[in-house]
């Protein structure tokens, strides 16, 4: 029973970290105090914030680097659009029962984490 509790706690921690990562990266979005406290204590989230902020910084620097399009780009794109595909696109395979079970488990863990977070926020506000 303890292993199951530990696994569930680890899974919920991972979901919480992913949700908090959304707030922590963007300077335009105000970060809730709960998210800030979590990032201050969680080394994985701190590393993720550093990685994502460096990516955002690098993408911002790309704005100033302009590349000239090759002169034959427009005619080649028009030709590719006009040409009929020789092979139809492959049909997507339906999800296996394992993939469905994993998706359902992830959604369930997210729902439990959301409910727990809402309860904590309500008790903290009261």
C-alpha positions in Angstrom: 0.0 0.0 0.0 2.9 2.4 0.7 4.4 1.8 -2.7 1.1 2.8 -4.3 0.8 5.9 -2.2 4.4 6.9 -3.1 3.8 6.3 -6.8 0.7 8.3 -6.7 2.4 11.1 -4.8 5.2 11.2 -7.4 2.7 11.2 -10.2 0.8 14.1 -8.7 4.0 16.0 -8.0 4.9 15.6 -11.7 1.5 17.0 -12.8 1.9 19.9 -10.4 5.4 20.7 -11.7 4.1 20.7 -15.3 1.2 23.0 -14.4 3.3 25.4 -12.5 5.9 25.4 -15.3 3.3 27.2 -17.5 3.2 30.2 -15.1 6.8 30.3 -14.2 8.3 30.9 -17.7 6.3 33.8 -19.1 7.2 37.2 -17.6 4.0 38.6 -19.1 1.8 36.3 -17.0 1.6 37.1 -13.3 2.7 34.0 -11.3 0.5 33.0 -8.4 2.2 32.9 -5.0 1.6 29.1 -4.8 3.6 28.6 -8.0 6.4 30.9 -6.8 6.7 29.0 -3.6 6.8 25.6 -5.4 9.5 26.8 -7.8 11.6 28.1 -4.9 11.6 24.6 -3.3 11.6 22.3 -6.3 14.9 21.8 -8.1 13.3 20.2 -11.1 11.1 23.2 -11.6 14.0 25.6 -11.1 16.0 23.7 -13.8 12.9 23.8 -16.1 12.5 27.5 -15.6 16.1 28.2 -16.5 15.9 26.0 -19.6 12.7 27.5 -20.9 13.8 31.1 -20.2 17.0 30.5 -22.1 14.9 29.1 -25.0 12.7 32.2 -24.9 15.8 34.5 -24.8 17.3 32.6 -27.8 14.1 32.9 -29.8 13.9 36.6 -29.0 17.4 37.0 -30.5 16.3 35.3 -33.7 14.0 38.2 -34.4 17.0 40.2 -35.5 18.4 37.6 -37.8 16.7 37.8 -41.2 17.3 35.3 -43.9 16.6 36.1 -47.6 14.3 33.6 -49.2 15.7 31.8 -52.3 14.4 33.3 -55.6 12.8 30.0 -56.7 10.8 29.5 -53.5 7.5 30.8 -54.7 7.4 28.9 -58.0 8.5 25.7 -56.2 5.8 26.0 -53.5 3.1 26.7 -56.2 4.2 23.7 -58.1 4.1 21.5 -55.0 0.6 22.7 -54.2 -0.6 22.1 -57.7 0.8 18.6 -58.0 -1.5 15.8 -56.9 0.0 13.5 -54.3 1.0 10.2 -55.7 0.3 8.3 -52.4 -2.6 9.1 -50.2 -1.7 10.0 -46.6 -1.5 6.9 -44.3 -4.6 6.3 -42.2 -4.0 6.9 -38.5 -4.1 3.8 -36.3 -6.6 3.6 -33.5 -5.2 3.8 -30.0 -4.5 0.5 -28.3 -6.1 -0.4 -25.0 -2.8 0.4 -23.2 -2.6 3.8 -24.8 -6.2 4.5 -23.8 -5.4 3.3 -20.2 -2.4 5.6 -19.9 -4.3 8.6 -21.2 -7.2 7.9 -18.8 -4.8 7.5 -15.9 -3.1 10.8 -16.8 -6.4 12.6 -16.9 -7.5 11.1 -13.6 -4.2 12.2 -12.0 -4.7 15.7 -13.4 -8.3 15.8 -12.0 -7.1 14.7 -8.6 -4.3 17.2 -8.6 -6.7 20.0 -9.7 -9.2 19.2 -7.0 -6.5 19.1 -4.3 -5.0 22.4 -5.5 -8.5 24.1 -5.4 -9.1 22.8 -1.9 -5.7 24.1 -0.7 -6.5 27.5 -2.3 -9.9 27.6 -0.6 -8.5 26.8 2.8 -5.7 29.3 2.3 -8.1 32.0 1.3 -10.4 31.3 4.3 
